[in-house]
Amino acid sequence: MLAKVLSTAVLGIDAYVVEVEADITPMLPSFATVGLPDGAVKESKERVQSAIKNSDFLFPNKKVTINLAPADVRKEGSGFDLPIALGILAATGQILREDFSDYILLGELSLDGSLKRVNGVLPMALCALKEGKKGVIVPPENAQEAAMAQGLNVYPAKSLREAVEFLEKGNTIKPFEIDIDEIFNKAREYDVDFTDVKGQQHAKRALEVAAAGGHNILLIGPPGSGKTMLARRLPTIMPNLTLDEALETTKIHSVAGVLPPHTALIATRLFRPPHHTISDAGLIGGGRIPRPGEVSLAHNGVLFLDEMPEFRKDVLEVLRQPMEDGVVTISRALTSLTYPARFMLAGAMNPCPCGFFGSADHRCKCTPQLIQRYMNRISGPLLDRIDIHIEVPAVKFKELTSEHQGEPSAIVRGRVNAARTRQLQRLKGAKNMFCNAHMRSRDIRRYCVIDQESTDLLRRAITKLGLSARAYDRILKVARTIADLEGHADIAPQHIAEAIQYRSLDRNLWMN
């Protein structure tokens, strides 16, 4: 006898419907799963067999064939346990229901028949909603995440028996209901704030400009100057995450299996600080079946590279393509997947190997050749994609002991939101451009027109201060952001002057 139930699988960060066909043939007992299953799917045989028996159902003593269609796409994960078990029960006539096409079934089975959580439920629920299904049956731990698909009925089943009873009677499980707006607003709070940082007004201003325009930033200063502390607070002043951005971010983390327990929605800009020993596959993503890397987990947030020169050069170089395109494509023999990777890069480094070059309080022990070799660890093409370089000096004792508190992140974020709104209005209709940092050369010529006084100032900076040619476009983009922060339609000389300060550590100047 043949039975068919529906489930879903994830490809990239989106899901597609999988037909789980169960065929029972009166032949010697065996169990075969076809349709490009991975190891976890193949192992479902033992879990399903034990779960069926321990739920007081009969496992057929015949040939069992499970087909996962479409058969030309590899299936992975333990989420097919429930649909496989239900397909077998339906094929043997143990479920009093003939049509299962209204529901999507997801869940991993324990040996006792209880359901455990699976990864990637949010994109699967969104797929069910898109396909017009009546509802989705999921483990209780996944119910809140699945309910983020507004308009879809989510039925949390604790066990295989509960799922069978619901399919037979239709009213044994109540739909799981949540208030999405309440969850979204409650999850938007950060646990750090700009008021925690003492002093460093110049660096705070640079971070505000970076957040307002989406500019990548490099913090250069001695150990203990607060570079990491500042960077950790960068997400708190970035524009508020929209619901669409929150859903996309949550999908990535759900697929990667790193969504925190009992978290239905990621509603804050994330801060991802990978260790400098990370591999290129860990940073970009990879594996036999490609999984999201740190650049995708930092999507819509901040990727922070502390002690940037300590990262392997080949690892740093793989950042160039996602920084430029906002996506990363991973090609393997089995498949090729594209993950979103539009993040802000925040880097931190010492001015030299010992960390005290230029310090008035500590003597630098590094030779010029050693300093040059240290700076050369960050290539020109990568540095070319970082708009702002800012010095972060050591904090003075007077500032550390001061009771004065700076502006809270919420006030700074208000100015950043206003600046981003101006940019979105200006760039309206442009493809894949949402802030000044995304502008290309032709867009800079169009939106960053400057007067003669500003042109003369910029010319003097290029020639006299030794700024590189690559700094020209960067200065114009940053000046455009500064003008947006102040609500000015045109770029003024003072905006150019401030933007030039953020290129004072341009590579050519440093090397000279």
VEXZALUM-375253 format. One record per residue (C-alpha): x, y, z. Coordinates in Angstrom, 2 decimals. Example, Ala and Ser with C-alpha at 12.3 -4.5 7.8 and 13.67 -1.06 7.14 Angstrom:
REM residues 2
<<12.30 -4.50 7.80>> <<13.67 -1.06 7.14>> 
This chain:
REM residues 512
<<0.00 0.00 0.00>> <<1.19 3.55 -0.77>> <<0.78 6.75 1.28>> <<2.04 10.28 0.71>> <<2.64 13.04 3.30>> <<4.32 16.42 2.95>> <<7.36 17.88 4.63>> <<9.93 20.55 3.72>> <<13.68 20.85 3.36>> <<16.00 23.84 3.32>> <<18.13 24.88 0.37>> <<20.26 27.88 1.30>> <<18.00 29.91 3.58>> <<14.76 29.08 1.76>> <<12.68 25.93 1.96>> <<10.89 23.78 -0.60>> <<8.17 21.14 -0.27>> <<9.26 17.51 -0.06>> <<6.84 14.69 -0.80>> <<7.47 11.76 1.54>> <<6.13 8.61 -0.12>> <<5.85 5.41 1.91>> <<5.31 2.08 0.11>> <<4.70 -1.19 1.95>> <<5.31 -4.37 -0.08>> <<4.70 -7.97 1.13>> <<8.29 -9.10 0.73>> <<11.16 -9.93 3.05>> <<11.47 -7.27 5.81>> <<13.72 -4.36 4.84>> <<13.81 -0.59 5.07>> <<15.15 1.60 2.26>> <<15.20 5.38 1.95>> <<15.80 6.90 -1.49>> <<15.85 10.45 -2.82>> <<19.43 11.53 -1.95>> <<19.15 11.23 1.86>> <<22.14 12.18 4.00>> <<23.37 10.21 7.01>> <<20.87 11.70 9.48>> <<17.95 10.82 7.17>> <<19.19 7.29 6.64>> <<19.49 6.78 10.40>> <<15.83 7.70 10.80>> <<15.07 4.01 10.16>> <<16.05 3.05 13.72>> <<14.39 6.04 15.35>> <<11.15 5.61 13.40>> <<10.94 1.88 14.05>> <<11.40 2.28 17.82>> <<9.09 5.32 18.01>> <<6.27 3.48 16.22>> <<6.55 0.43 18.49>> <<6.86 2.48 21.70>> <<3.79 4.52 20.70>> <<1.68 1.32 20.66>> <<1.51 1.08 16.86>> <<2.62 -1.82 14.69>> <<5.72 -1.59 12.53>> <<5.16 -3.65 9.34>> <<7.14 -6.84 9.01>> <<7.45 -6.21 5.27>> <<9.54 -4.28 2.78>> <<9.33 -0.55 3.52>> <<10.43 1.93 0.85>> <<10.58 5.65 1.56>> <<11.00 8.09 -1.32>> <<11.83 11.77 -0.75>> <<10.83 13.78 -3.82>> <<12.26 15.68 -5.63>> <<14.83 12.92 -5.74>> <<17.60 14.95 -7.38>> <<18.16 17.33 -4.41>> <<20.05 16.13 -1.34>> <<17.99 15.98 1.87>> <<19.61 16.43 5.26>> <<18.61 16.67 8.90>> <<16.43 14.71 11.29>> <<13.21 16.64 10.56>> <<11.92 13.88 8.25>> <<11.40 11.42 11.14>> <<7.80 12.48 11.80>> <<6.59 12.47 8.16>> <<8.31 9.12 7.53>> <<6.63 7.57 10.59>> <<3.23 8.99 9.68>> <<3.66 7.83 6.09>> <<4.31 4.27 7.29>> <<1.29 4.35 9.61>> <<-0.91 5.71 6.82>> <<0.34 3.10 4.35>> <<-0.49 0.32 6.83>> <<-3.94 1.72 7.51>> <<-3.26 2.65 11.15>> <<-4.31 6.30 10.59>> <<-7.93 6.97 9.70>> <<-7.16 9.65 7.13>> <<-6.54 9.44 3.41>> <<-5.46 12.97 2.38>> <<-2.51 14.63 4.15>> <<-1.90 17.42 1.63>> <<-3.21 20.21 3.91>> <<-0.38 19.96 6.43>> <<3.40 20.16 6.50>> <<4.97 17.74 9.00>> <<8.30 18.37 10.77>> <<10.08 16.84 13.73>> <<12.75 14.51 15.04>> <<11.53 11.42 16.89>> <<12.94 10.08 20.13>> <<12.89 6.33 20.63>> <<9.89 6.71 22.94>> <<7.91 8.60 20.26>> <<8.29 12.12 21.65>> <<9.19 14.97 19.30>> <<12.40 16.98 19.46>> <<13.23 20.36 17.89>> <<14.81 20.65 14.46>> <<16.73 23.42 12.69>> <<15.43 25.67 9.93>> <<11.78 25.72 11.02>> <<11.16 29.41 10.19>> <<11.94 29.11 6.45>> <<9.97 25.86 6.40>> <<6.93 27.54 7.96>> <<7.21 30.43 5.51>> <<7.30 27.88 2.68>> <<4.13 26.24 4.00>> <<2.46 29.64 4.13>> <<3.54 30.43 0.58>> <<2.20 27.07 -0.65>> <<-1.19 27.81 0.91>> <<-1.17 24.94 3.39>> <<-3.72 24.82 6.21>> <<-1.08 24.37 8.89>> <<2.18 22.87 10.04>> <<2.77 20.25 12.75>> <<6.01 20.87 14.65>> <<7.67 19.94 17.97>> <<6.64 22.24 20.87>> <<10.13 23.77 21.05>> <<9.77 24.99 17.45>> <<6.23 26.35 17.79>> <<7.13 29.93 18.64>> <<9.63 30.15 15.79>> <<7.17 28.66 13.29>> <<4.45 31.06 14.43>> <<6.52 33.95 13.04>> <<4.96 32.99 9.70>> <<1.91 35.20 10.12>> <<-1.34 33.65 8.89>> <<-0.21 30.04 9.24>> <<-1.75 27.68 11.82>> <<0.99 26.07 13.92>> <<0.16 22.88 15.82>> <<2.73 21.81 18.43>> <<2.64 18.02 18.87>> <<4.50 16.52 21.81>> <<4.64 13.02 20.40>> <<3.92 10.80 17.44>> <<0.66 9.67 19.05>> <<-0.50 13.29 19.49>> <<0.22 13.97 15.80>> <<-1.78 10.87 14.79>> <<-4.75 11.86 16.97>> <<-4.74 15.37 15.51>> <<-4.70 14.09 11.93>> <<-7.56 11.71 12.70>> <<-9.80 14.07 14.70>> <<-8.56 17.56 13.74>> <<-9.28 19.33 17.06>> <<-7.02 17.72 19.63>> <<-4.27 20.38 19.38>> <<-4.99 24.10 19.58>> <<-3.11 26.39 17.17>> <<-0.16 28.11 18.81>> <<-0.76 31.86 18.96>> <<1.67 34.71 19.62>> <<1.71 38.48 19.40>> <<4.43 39.15 16.84>> <<4.53 42.90 17.49>> <<4.95 42.34 21.23>> <<7.76 39.82 20.71>> <<9.45 42.07 18.14>> <<9.37 45.15 20.37>> <<10.49 43.24 23.48>> <<13.43 41.64 21.65>> <<14.82 44.96 20.39>> <<16.61 45.82 23.64>> <<20.43 45.69 23.88>> <<22.35 44.72 27.00>> <<25.14 47.27 26.38>> <<25.05 51.03 25.82>> <<27.28 53.87 24.68>> <<27.05 55.45 28.15>> <<29.34 52.64 29.39>> <<32.28 54.12 27.44>> <<34.38 56.76 29.18>> <<35.92 59.46 27.00>> <<36.79 58.60 23.37>> <<34.49 61.31 21.99>> <<36.32 61.37 18.65>> <<35.99 57.59 18.24>> <<32.32 57.71 19.24>> <<31.69 60.34 16.60>> <<33.43 58.16 13.98>> <<31.27 55.18 14.96>> <<28.15 57.34 14.64>> <<29.18 58.37 11.13>> <<29.97 54.75 10.26>> <<26.58 53.57 11.53>> <<24.72 56.37 9.73>> <<26.23 55.55 6.34>> <<26.87 51.82 6.72>> <<30.62 52.43 6.39>> <<33.20 49.82 7.33>> <<35.52 51.09 10.05>> <<39.01 50.27 11.35>> <<39.94 51.18 14.95>> <<43.66 51.62 15.56>> <<45.04 52.08 19.05>> <<47.16 50.63 21.87>> <<46.02 47.71 24.04>> <<43.40 48.67 26.60>> <<42.23 51.81 24.80>> <<38.68 50.47 24.46>> <<38.57 49.39 20.80>> <<36.62 46.21 21.51>> <<34.32 47.96 23.97>> <<33.48 50.59 21.37>> <<32.94 48.03 18.63>> <<30.57 45.97 20.80>> <<28.35 49.01 21.11>> <<28.29 49.78 17.40>> <<25.12 47.66 16.79>> <<23.27 49.66 19.48>> <<23.48 52.86 17.41>> <<22.75 51.30 14.04>> <<19.28 51.84 12.50>> <<16.46 49.83 14.02>> <<16.01 46.41 12.46>> <<12.84 46.14 10.38>> <<10.59 43.08 10.71>> <<11.64 41.83 7.27>> <<15.32 42.15 8.22>> <<14.64 40.40 11.53>> <<12.94 37.49 9.76>> <<15.80 37.16 7.27>> <<18.39 37.21 10.05>> <<16.42 34.65 12.06>> <<16.17 32.37 9.01>> <<19.95 32.30 8.62>> <<20.54 31.46 12.28>> <<17.78 28.86 12.28>> <<19.25 27.11 9.23>> <<22.73 27.20 10.78>> <<21.38 25.72 14.02>> <<22.66 28.58 16.18>> <<19.34 30.20 17.05>> <<19.34 30.58 20.87>> <<16.85 28.34 22.73>> <<13.39 29.83 23.27>> <<14.18 32.62 20.80>> <<11.47 33.16 18.21>> <<12.93 36.21 16.51>> <<16.27 38.02 16.35>> <<15.29 41.68 16.52>> <<18.64 43.37 17.23>> <<21.68 44.02 15.08>> <<24.05 41.15 15.79>> <<27.70 41.41 16.78>> <<29.82 38.52 15.55>> <<33.46 38.46 16.80>> <<35.19 35.38 15.29>> <<38.57 34.40 16.73>> <<41.64 35.17 14.66>> <<42.35 31.44 14.25>> <<39.17 30.95 12.18>> <<39.49 29.26 8.79>> <<38.27 30.68 5.51>> <<35.45 28.10 5.48>> <<34.41 29.17 8.99>> <<34.36 32.81 7.95>> <<32.70 32.50 4.55>> <<30.85 29.24 5.01>> <<31.44 25.79 3.61>> <<31.28 22.10 4.21>> <<30.29 19.18 2.01>> <<26.81 20.65 1.99>> <<27.54 24.39 2.36>> <<26.52 25.97 5.66>> <<26.45 29.70 6.53>> <<29.69 31.19 7.82>> <<30.35 34.17 10.07>> <<29.80 36.68 7.27>> <<26.25 35.39 6.83>> <<25.61 35.10 10.58>> <<26.58 38.79 10.77>> <<24.06 39.70 8.05>> <<22.32 42.99 8.94>> <<24.77 43.37 11.82>> <<28.46 43.83 12.61>> <<31.35 41.48 11.84>> <<34.16 42.40 14.24>> <<37.72 41.29 13.54>> <<39.79 41.98 16.64>> <<43.56 42.07 16.15>> <<42.93 42.11 12.43>> <<46.57 41.59 11.31>> <<46.65 38.35 13.31>> <<44.12 36.74 10.96>> <<45.62 34.64 8.19>> <<45.99 36.67 5.04>> <<44.08 34.18 2.89>> <<41.20 34.35 5.39>> <<41.07 38.14 5.22>> <<41.17 38.13 1.43>> <<38.01 36.03 1.11>> <<36.11 38.93 2.71>> <<36.53 41.11 -0.37>> <<33.77 39.55 -2.49>> <<30.98 39.51 0.16>> <<31.93 43.05 1.26>> <<31.45 44.17 -2.32>> <<28.37 42.14 -3.30>> <<26.50 41.66 -0.03>> <<26.13 37.92 -0.75>> <<28.45 34.93 -0.68>> <<28.24 32.00 -3.10>> <<29.67 28.67 -2.01>> <<30.18 26.07 -4.72>> <<30.67 22.40 -3.99>> <<30.46 19.23 -6.06>> <<26.98 18.48 -4.73>> <<25.48 21.95 -4.97>> <<26.07 25.70 -5.14>> <<24.35 27.91 -2.58>> <<24.14 31.67 -2.09>> <<23.75 33.18 1.37>> <<23.13 36.85 2.20>> <<26.14 38.61 3.75>> <<25.45 42.34 3.96>> <<27.29 43.31 7.12>> <<29.28 46.19 8.52>> <<32.93 45.31 9.04>> <<34.55 46.69 12.18>> <<38.23 45.92 12.55>> <<40.62 46.63 15.40>> <<44.38 46.57 15.44>> <<47.41 47.87 17.29>> <<49.57 50.52 15.60>> <<52.52 48.11 15.75>> <<53.28 44.57 17.03>> <<53.98 45.75 20.58>> <<51.03 48.13 20.45>> <<52.68 51.33 21.65>> <<53.87 53.09 18.50>> <<53.18 56.80 18.93>> <<52.29 56.45 22.62>> <<53.49 59.14 25.01>> <<53.30 56.81 28.01>> <<55.01 53.66 26.72>> <<58.10 53.17 24.64>> <<57.68 51.30 21.37>> <<60.21 48.49 20.86>> <<59.42 47.85 17.21>> <<61.72 48.70 14.31>> <<60.33 50.54 11.24>> <<60.70 47.37 9.17>> <<58.75 45.38 11.75>> <<55.97 47.99 11.83>> <<55.78 48.04 8.03>> <<55.60 44.25 7.87>> <<52.83 44.30 10.49>> <<50.78 46.87 8.57>> <<51.27 44.98 5.31>> <<49.32 42.03 6.71>> <<46.18 43.90 5.65>> <<46.24 44.13 1.88>> <<45.52 47.27 -0.09>> <<42.40 45.84 -1.81>> <<40.88 44.93 1.56>> <<41.80 48.27 3.11>> <<40.28 49.89 0.03>> <<36.89 48.62 1.20>> <<37.16 50.23 4.64>> <<35.91 53.82 4.52>> <<36.94 55.03 7.97>> <<40.25 54.62 9.80>> <<40.21 56.13 13.29>> <<42.80 56.37 16.03>> <<41.67 55.29 19.49>> <<44.17 56.68 22.02>> <<44.55 55.41 25.57>> <<41.94 56.82 27.95>> <<43.32 59.32 30.46>> <<42.84 58.78 34.18>> <<40.76 61.94 34.49>> <<38.26 60.60 31.96>> <<38.15 57.17 33.61>> <<37.22 58.65 36.99>> <<34.81 61.21 35.62>> <<31.16 60.78 36.62>> <<30.00 62.42 33.40>> <<28.05 60.07 31.20>> <<27.92 60.43 27.46>> <<24.88 60.17 25.25>> <<22.93 56.92 25.49>> <<22.75 54.74 22.42>> <<19.05 55.51 21.90>> <<19.71 59.22 21.30>> <<22.57 58.53 18.89>> <<20.45 55.92 17.12>> <<17.74 58.54 16.63>> <<20.14 60.71 14.64>> <<21.37 57.68 12.70>> <<17.80 56.68 11.82>> <<17.08 60.19 10.53>> <<20.24 60.14 8.39>> <<19.39 56.71 6.96>> <<15.89 57.93 6.09>> <<17.41 60.73 4.00>> <<19.67 58.23 2.25>> <<16.81 55.85 1.47>> <<14.82 58.70 -0.06>> <<17.80 59.76 -2.17>> <<18.64 56.22 -3.30>> <<15.02 55.21 -3.86>> <<14.72 52.96 -6.89>> <<18.42 52.03 -6.94>> <<19.00 48.29 -6.88>> <<20.70 46.87 -3.77>> <<21.61 50.31 -2.40>> <<20.32 51.19 1.05>> <<22.94 53.57 2.42>> <<25.83 55.79 1.32>> <<28.42 53.02 1.72>> <<26.73 51.08 -1.10>> <<27.19 53.87 -3.65>> <<29.29 53.06 -6.69>> <<31.51 55.50 -8.58>> <<28.74 56.80 -10.84>> <<26.45 57.27 -7.82>> <<29.17 59.22 -6.02>> <<29.48 61.57 -9.00>> <<25.71 62.07 -8.93>> <<25.01 62.45 -5.22>> <<28.29 63.81 -3.85>> <<28.65 67.02 -5.84>> <<30.89 69.54 -4.03>> <<31.60 73.25 -4.52>> <<34.92 74.84 -5.47>> <<36.00 75.48 -1.87>> <<35.45 71.82 -0.97>> <<37.25 70.74 -4.14>> <<40.29 72.85 -3.24>> <<40.31 71.45 0.29>> <<40.17 67.90 -1.00>> <<42.92 68.57 -3.52>> <<45.21 69.89 -0.78>> <<44.48 66.83 1.34>> <<45.36 64.45 -1.47>> <<48.57 66.23 -2.40>> <<49.93 67.58 0.90>> <<48.82 64.97 3.41>> <<49.85 62.09 1.17>> <<46.43 60.48 1.05>> <<46.10 57.77 -1.55>> <<43.96 58.02 -4.65>> <<41.64 55.38 -3.25>> <<40.83 57.75 -0.40>> <<39.11 60.21 -2.75>> <<35.83 58.34 -3.19>> <<35.87 57.24 0.44>> <<36.12 60.83 1.64>> <<33.22 61.90 -0.58>> <<30.98 59.09 0.66>> <<31.78 59.76 4.31>> <<31.29 63.52 3.79>> <<27.87 62.77 2.28>> <<26.98 60.82 5.43>> <<28.17 63.63 7.73>> <<25.99 66.07 5.79>> <<23.04 63.67 6.16>> <<23.59 63.53 9.92>> <<23.38 67.31 10.07>> <<20.38 67.43 7.77>> <<22.19 69.28 4.97>> <<21.20 68.71 1.36>> <<24.64 69.76 0.09>> <<28.14 68.75 1.15>> <<29.94 71.68 2.78>> <<33.69 72.22 3.35>> <<33.36 71.32 7.05>> <<31.94 67.94 6.06>> <<34.91 67.33 3.76>> <<37.31 68.41 6.52>> <<35.83 65.96 9.02>> <<35.83 63.14 6.48>> <<39.52 63.78 5.76>> <<40.29 63.22 9.45>> <<38.89 59.72 9.15>> <<41.51 58.91 6.50>> <<44.53 60.16 8.45>> <<45.76 56.59 8.78>> <<45.43 55.89 5.09>> <<47.83 53.13 4.12>> <<50.08 55.22 1.90>> <<50.42 57.91 4.56>> <<51.23 55.29 7.21>> <<53.84 53.67 5.08>> <<55.46 57.01 4.30>> 
